Amino acid sequence: MKLTKAQYDEIAQFLGHVQPTRQSLRQLKEKFPSQSQSTLLSIFSQEYQKQIKRTHAKHHTAEAIETYYQRYLNGVMKNAAAPVLLELANEVDFAPSLMARIVLERFLQEKEQAIPEDQLRAKGYDKTPDFILEVPVAVEGHIIHWIESKASFGDESSHQAYLQDQFWSYWNRFGPGLVIYWYGFIEELDCHRERGILLKDCFPTDIVTLRHSMAQC
């Protein structure tokens, strides 16, 4: 489907005044019913990516990171079942997956140093977890070498795809690890703990840093 520049600009202008949600996508289809849904979806995705790139820097200042982290902790403390991460991301107009990464990275700073994914890629690793722990930790009695953050619900089909495409590859290269599905997961999918892949839906509360534990021995 071909669009005139005026048609494209009208769609882009509309997207500039709404949040990038499923509801907004429905509104977009209702606003421009004569346009192909696949075309609208592609424009929707592209405009959203442009917006994320434009605002990336302001969300990664030290002040912003600390604010998001404290608001996440306070929100979870008030209501652990609430979609705190999603609501926070929508409020500040930022991608939930990137907000999850900011919060997780800030959390790891308190627990133990970790190597972020972008630094690993700079060293030549092509497919890596979000974080590699410089010092392994124990979570619920299981050793953890890496953490992967997923701003989604872990259903069976998506989890099996992640296992095949990502998690087992991480396990082969880096050892056992932890996957955080921020919006929950099907309980029965957490069946690979003994093989080295744990699932959680929040920050672990019983992290034991092995270096500190060994020093005490």
Salt bridges, closest charged atoms under 4 A:
ASP9 OD2 - LYS5 NZ 2.82
GLU47 OE2 - LYS50 NZ 3.19
GLU66 OE1 - ARG106 NE 2.67
GLU91 OE1 - ARG71 NH2 2.66
GLU110 OE2 - ARG106 NH1 3.21
GLU112 OE2 - ARG211 NH2 3.15
GLU117 OE1 - ARG101 NH1 2.94
GLU117 OE2 - ARG121 NH2 2.98
ASP126 OD1 - ARG173 NH1 3.41
ASP130 OD1 - ARG101 NH1 3.89
GLU140 OE1 - ARG193 NH1 2.52
GLU140 OE2 - LYS200 NZ 2.69
GLU148 OE2 - LYS150 NZ 3.18
ASP190 OD2 - ARG193 NE 2.80
